[in-house]
Structures are given as structure tokens and as C-alpha cells.
Amino acid sequence: MTTSIAEACPQQSRRPVLRRLADILPITAPVITAPPAVATLPATDPTAPVLVDRVLRAVVEALRGRRAARQLSKVLRPEVLDSLPSLQAAAGHLQPQVRRVITQQHAVDALEAVAVVTLTTGVRALAARFEKHSGRWQCTTLQLRLTSGDLAARGQCRTR
């Protein structure tokens, strides 16, 4: 007996069968949970980033020797102001210049900032923390990490 071509021959599809998850997963009662609590962001001070930018640029000017450090006494804590001469001795010969200042306010009375500083030996970050004391912003921490190459360049700088 011969098979006719006209007979229906079931062909299997080579494509995967797509099914809805609702058809596959077992039906369970929906679990109702309270929406997650949204943390409220601190109220930001719109003048703070401008002040921080100006202060960090003035600090870099003091490091270069173009500004007296005592001019920053109102915005720098005494311990930060006392550390400026040693920072100037370590980095002043590298001719620091500020490229950009990035600020982020974490709390109503706390702000952190980074100044991207170009030195003759490369690009470094000047990190600072500002806190609000008696209604005024003050720099409480200032840090510039230098490499051994930066420190070695002190003996190699030329006088003009």
C-alpha cells in the first residue's frame, strides 16, 4: 500500500513553545505586604556647593603660595588650618590647579566634596568634609594623597 501525498502529515514545529507564567506556576493567594519605607532625603542647602567650590579653590591657591592660609580661617577648622603648611610643603612645588569640584550632601549638616586637582606629575583628588557649626559651613577634614613620585619630584623641580 502506498501513502498518498495528499494525506495530512503532522509536522512538529521546531520553535519553542511559549507559555505564560500564569499557566505554568501554581496558583497561590497573593501576598499583600506594606510598601517599603522610602527614606527621606536630607534637605539640601543650595548655597553649599558654591561655597565648597570657592573654599577648595582657595585652598589650592594657598597650596601654590598665591593666597595666605589665614584668609581661610573662618571656613577651615583650626586643626585643618594648622595642617595646610605641611601640605603646602609636600605639594606646593607640583603647581596644583583645580579642574572640577564635585559635592554631595549626605545630611542636613554634613557635606562631602572632591576637587579633581592637576599636578605636574598627574591628576589627584583633594577630598574634604564640611559640617555645619552654628549655622556656618566649616571644613573639618582635608586630605590630598600624594604618590612617592610626587614626593620625589620635590628635589627635581627647577627654579625659574
Secondary structure, DSSP 8 states (H G I E B T S, - for coil): ----TTS-------S-----HHHHS--------------------TTHHHHHHHHHHHHHHHHHTSS-GGGGTTTB-HHHHHHHHHHHHHHGGG--EEEEEEEEEEETTEEEEEEEEEETTEEEEEEEEEEEETTEEEEEEEEE---HHHHHTTTT----
